Amino acid sequence: MTLSRRDFLKLGTLVTASAALSSCAPVYRKLAGSLPAVPWTALGANDFLALNRLTFGPRVEERARFVEIGLKAWIEEQLDFDSIHDFDCEIQLAPFKTLKMDANELEGISNGLFDNYDRETVPNELRQATLLRQLYSKRQLYEVMVEFWSDHFNIFIEKGNEFFLKTVDDREVIRKHAFGSFRDLVWASAHSPAMMVYLDNQANEKSHPNENYARELMELHTLGVDGGYTQQDVMELARCLTGWNVKEHFWLGDFVFKEDLHDTGVKKVLNMPVPHSGILEAEQVIETLCAHPSTAHFISSKLARRFLADEPPHEIVEKAAKIFLDTKGDIKSVLRVILLDGLALAQPKYKRPANFVLSSLRMLNVETDAAALHDHLLRMGQLYFNWPTPDGYPDRSEAWQGNLMPRWQFAFELIRNEIKGTKHNLAALLDVSSAGILQDDVDSLASLLLGAPLDRLTSDGLIDSVREAGATDEETLHIIAAGLIASPAFQWR
């Protein structure tokens, strides 16, 4: 029989509720005995958790590689991202010509100076390329860090000229420095036209100081809100930043320092006198901010929160902050401490929408052009580069634990192959070594998606409930797969 959409959703809801009984809490359980021979590697609870933090959802080949070489070697391999062959991902990106263009070219495209392009082309290509990189790239830890820094140096793509400036910022600031020096990353962001426009520093001049960028540079980018600066420091730094601007005509969108708009008076920031020296004034302060102990603690805390827990272990944060200072903000060195020393202490975190979508796609080896997926992310609340305030998308579980219906809808549409340009082949995934025993295939699915099989009573009950409605074995597997993705257990990583 062919199930109607209504029957499919009804039975899927039953599966979701039943799956919740056996794995409703954010708990990673050890595998229940031996798995059947399947095309993926069995993982212990800690390893499954670790891979879910280090990737956007582990593909079967990543699981196998992880088991083969172990956590430390896997992390080192990922940190040496330039050595990872990523040709398949590059092929996916080939159609997006705007990714490599400068701001002047992008502005021309956005204003219709070239055929087949309009204002939405540039931001849409950036969003689509971002999702495809996270989905297909073998450089998973690098892409996770690109997402982290995109939130840390958040820019709302719908503001003013950001619809084309953000593409340059993504390439020259975030992606270029994601694994490098924190100082270089802040430096690049401070000179980024996209950041200047987003936080209004192009309106910051000696006759009308604008404090927006100066405040966020201290509060969100370096020291943190409790980092020891004052309102007077913000005002003085804003004076240092007067004249930092963006070209409006020739070489549109390039950074420029306009001497005639700069406040030439003596300033004092963080008790440090800043004598008149033009553009060097703010650059001197940026160097101080990047090397400050408060910055080391703030960045280490945020990284530990992303990878370990909403309330990360104090000892890991302190150790990472020390390494930050000792290495002058070497991002890879800080990550090694957090990941190698901290992952054993990690606690479950609720998946943000992008992670939920991507983990579904990656674990099921889905093929997609990504275009239609942005509507799903918008409904879930995490369309790329669409967070209006400079703090970036929230990274605490509580911020995302509502609005479940769009996740359910996505799960069922994905399994029914109803998302345009997106197709799974669950049968092929299981057929690699399936013995044709439905119970074993259900165990395999649960192990793939949740890290462990459901208990036998729950598994048999699910199968019986679906088959009573007249579903074939293939339909039963599809319904259970959708239910597992929509289940409470899959919402955690």
C-alpha positions, 0 to 999 in steps of 0.5 A: 500500500501507499500511505497518504501524507496524513497517515504518514504524519499520524504514524510518524507522530506515534513513532516520535512519542514511542521513541521518546519513551526509550530515549527522551532525555539528553542522555548518551547511552552505551550501545546495547550489545553488538550491532548488526553488520552495517555500513557504519562503525559502532561508537561508544557514548562519549565518542558519539557525543564528541563527533557530534560536537566536532562535525555537523553530524558525523557521516559514516566515513567520519565515524570509521575514520574516528574509530581508526585513529582515535580522538587526538589524531582525528582532531589534529587531522582536522586542525591541519585542514589545508591538507584535507582534500576537499575537491567534492565540496569545491565542485558543489561551490563552482556555480557560485561566481560571486564568492570570489568577487570583490565588493565593487564587482558584487555591488554591480551585480546586485544593481543589475549591471550583469544579466541573470543577476539581481539584488538577492543573488549575492546573499542567496549564493552566500547562504547556499554556499555556507550550507553546502560547505557545512554539509559536504566539506571534509574539513568539518572542524574548520566549518564548525569554527567558521560558524562560531566566528560568524556568530561572534562577529555577527553581521546582519546581511539585510542591513544597508549594503551588507547584502554584498559586503558580507560576502567579502567579510565571510571570505577575507575575515572569517574564513581566512582567519578561523584557525589562525591568530585571534589578533589577526581575526579581530584586526581583519574584522576591525578593518572590514567594510561590512563591520564598519557599515553594520555597526555604523562606524562609517557615521563616526566622525569628530563632530558626531561621534558614534559609539556603536562599534567601539562598544561592541568591539569591547563587549562582544568581540574582545573583553566581554561585558564584565571585562573591566571597561567603562562607558568612558572607555567606550567613548574614548575608543569611539574617538580613536575610531573616528574617520574609519570609513568605507569608500562610496565611489571608486573601489566602492566598499573598500576600507578607508581612513578619512583623516579629515573626520578624525578627532586629533585630541589626546585620548585615554582607553583602559588607563592607557594614554593614546596620543594623536597618531591618526589611524594608529590610535585605534590600532594600538588599542586593538592590540591591547584588547586582543592581549588582555586577560579578560579577552582570553577568558571571554573567548575561552568561555565562549569556545568551551560553551560551544563545544562542551556545555552551556555552563562549561567546566571552570578548570577547562576555561581557565586552562584554555585562557592561560594557553590563549595568553601564552600563545598570543591568541593562537586559536588552534592551541586554545582548541586543543585544550578545550577539545582534548581535555574537555570533551570527556566532561561535555554535557548534552546541548540542544541542537540549534536549527542549522545543526538539526537540519545538517545532522539529519542530512549528513547522517543519512547521506542526503544529496541536495542543492540546498536552495529549498532548505533555507525556508526550513531554517527561516521557519526554525529561526536560524536563516544564515546571516539573519540575526539582527543584533550583534550578539549572534545566534544564541548558543545556549540550549534554552534559547532553542527548545521551543518551536518544534513543529517546523522540525517535525515538518522538516523530518517528515518532508525529508524522509518523503523526499518532498523538499525540492532539490533534496533526496535521500536514499535510505534503502541504499544506505541500509542495503549495503549489508542489510540481511533483510530483517526489519528489526535489525534495520530499525536497530541500525537506523537508531544506532546511526541517528541516536548513537544506540539502538532502541530497547527491544520492547520499544523497537518491536512495539514501533514496528507492530504499530506501523505495520498494523496500519498496512505499511510495507517494510520499506514504508515502516523504515521510512516512518521510523526514520522520520520519527527518530529525526523528530524525536526528542533524543535527536534534538540533542547532540 
